[in-house]
Amino acid sequence: MVLLRDGIKSAYPGTRVDDLVVLGSETDTVDQAPVIVPPQKPPMSENPPRFIIIGAGSRGRNYAEAAVKASNGLITAVAEPHDYKRESLGKNFIWGENEKPKEGQSFSHWADFVTYEFERRRRVAAGEENVPEGVDGAFICVLDEMHRDVVVALAPLGLHIMCEKPLACSLQDCLDMYKAIRQHSSSKIFSIGHVLRYSPHNILLRKLLVEDRVIGDLNSLVHTEPVGWWHYTHSYVRGNWRNDKTTGPSLLTKSCHDIDLILWLLCSPEKAGQGEPHLPSTNELIGCTLEEIIRAHAMVFAAEEARHEGKVLKWDEWWANSVAKDM
Ligand SMILES: NC(=O)c1ccc[n+]([C@@H]2O[C@H](COP(=O)([O-])OP(=O)(O)OC[C@H]3O[C@@H](n4cnc5c(N)ncnc54)[C@H](O)[C@@H]3O)[C@@H](O)[C@H]2O)c1
C-alpha cells in the first residue's frame, strides 16, 4: 500500500494522496472510503476541441461528464433516440437547463448527424454565412452491435473517434471498420474504450512493472476479473450481453478489458509507438494503432472459433488465412 501511495504521488504530482486508497480486492479492509481525485481541469484554449456524444446512455453520459469536469474539451452535440436521455444530456452538458437546442446540437439518430454534417460542410464550402461550427470528434457509445455501422458511416467525415469497447461483435465488422477508417483518417486519433489503462492504480502498476522493472522479468501473470454477481446477472445472463448471437461472447464483451490490460502489461513496448513489443514474437499486439486493435480482437475471435469447434488453432496460420489476406 505504501509503495502504491508513493507511486501515485510521483505519477500525479499535486494530487491529494492521502485521499487515495487503492483496493487490492473487495475483501481488503481500509481505514477510509476510496476517493479518487479527478485530474484538475486544464485551462480552456481559444479553440477548444468539440465533441458529439453518440448514444446518451450510461457510457455516453459518463464521457460527457468527464469531458466537462476534467478536460478542456466541449460536448457540443448529442445523438440519441430516447427523448429523455437526449434532453437530459443536452441540458446538463450542452445547451443548458432552461434553453432549447440550437441547430447542430441535437439529433435523434446517429445517421441524422452524419447527414447534417455533410450538408453543413457543403454550406461552408459554398460560402454560406453563419453556419454553425461542426465537431472535431465523436464518442461512440451505442451498443456493441451498432459500432460497425456508426464507425463506417462516420469515417468519411475524418473526425477523431473514441469507440466504446469491444470494437465490434464479428471479425468481419472489425475489418470493415479498419478499412473505412484507414482510408479516411490517417492524421486523426482512433481510440477504443479500454479504460482500465487510465485507472491510477493500473498506470502505476505498469510503471512499476514495465518502466521501473521493480520485480525484473515477468514470467507469468495471474489475473482475475471479479465481474460481480449483480453485474453478471443483469448484463451477461439477462441483460444486453446475454446472448452471443445478438452481441458478442462474454470473453469479448467483458474480458476484452482484461485481455487488453494483460497485453499492455506484458507485450507492448514501454513507450507507446517506440521500441519493439515484448515476446512472444507472434503477439506484437498492443500499442495504440488501429492494426493492433484489430489484432487483439482477432485473437478473441480465434479463441472463440477454437472453443466452438473444439479444435486447436495455430495463431500464425489462422491470422494469415482469416485476417491478413483481407487487410
Ligand atoms: N469501457 C467500459 O468500461 C464500458 C462499460 C460498459 C459498457 N461499455 C460499452 O459502451 C457501449 C454502450 O454501453 P451502455 O452501457 O452505455 O449502453 P446504454 O444502453 O446505456 O446506451 C446505449 C445508448 O445508445 C442509444 N442508441 C440506440 N440507437 C441509437 C441511434 N440510432 N443513434 C444514437 N444512439 C442510439 C440507446 O438509446 C442508448 O441510450 C457498449 O458498447 C458497451 O459494451 C463500455
The ligand as a Gaussian input file, in Angstrom:
#p B3LYP/6-31G(d) Opt

LIG

0 1
 N      -15.450000       0.981000     -21.312000
 C      -16.199000       0.402000     -20.386000
 O      -15.751000       0.137000     -19.272000
 C      -17.630000       0.074000     -20.702000
 C      -18.529000      -0.220000     -19.672000
 C      -19.854000      -0.503000     -20.010000
 C      -20.238000      -0.525000     -21.342000
 N      -19.314000      -0.293000     -22.324000
 C      -19.703000      -0.281000     -23.749000
 O      -20.283000       1.004000     -24.041000
 C      -21.302000       0.860000     -25.028000
 C      -22.593000       1.457000     -24.501000
 O      -22.998000       0.768000     -23.334000
 P      -24.035000       1.433000     -22.297000
 O      -23.989000       0.592000     -21.080000
 O      -23.793000       2.899000     -22.187000
 O      -25.411000       1.147000     -23.068000
 P      -26.758000       2.005000     -22.975000
 O      -27.834000       1.089000     -23.460000
 O      -26.896000       2.632000     -21.631000
 O      -26.522000       3.180000     -24.048000
 C      -26.608000       2.986000     -25.421000
 C      -27.409000       4.159000     -25.962000
 O      -27.401000       4.131000     -27.387000
 C      -28.641000       4.674000     -27.789000
 N      -28.940000       4.435000     -29.195000
 C      -29.629000       3.393000     -29.744000
 N      -29.803000       3.597000     -31.063000
 C      -29.189000       4.782000     -31.360000
 C      -29.050000       5.543000     -32.545000
 N      -29.588000       5.119000     -33.705000
 N      -28.373000       6.712000     -32.517000
 C      -27.850000       7.167000     -31.345000
 N      -27.961000       6.492000     -30.171000
 C      -28.621000       5.314000     -30.185000
 C      -29.630000       3.990000     -26.840000
 O      -30.895000       4.625000     -26.842000
 C      -28.881000       4.104000     -25.529000
 O      -29.240000       5.268000     -24.816000
 C      -21.387000      -0.643000     -25.340000
 O      -20.620000      -0.914000     -26.469000
 C      -20.765000      -1.291000     -24.117000
 O      -20.185000      -2.566000     -24.362000
 C      -18.043000       0.035000     -22.018000

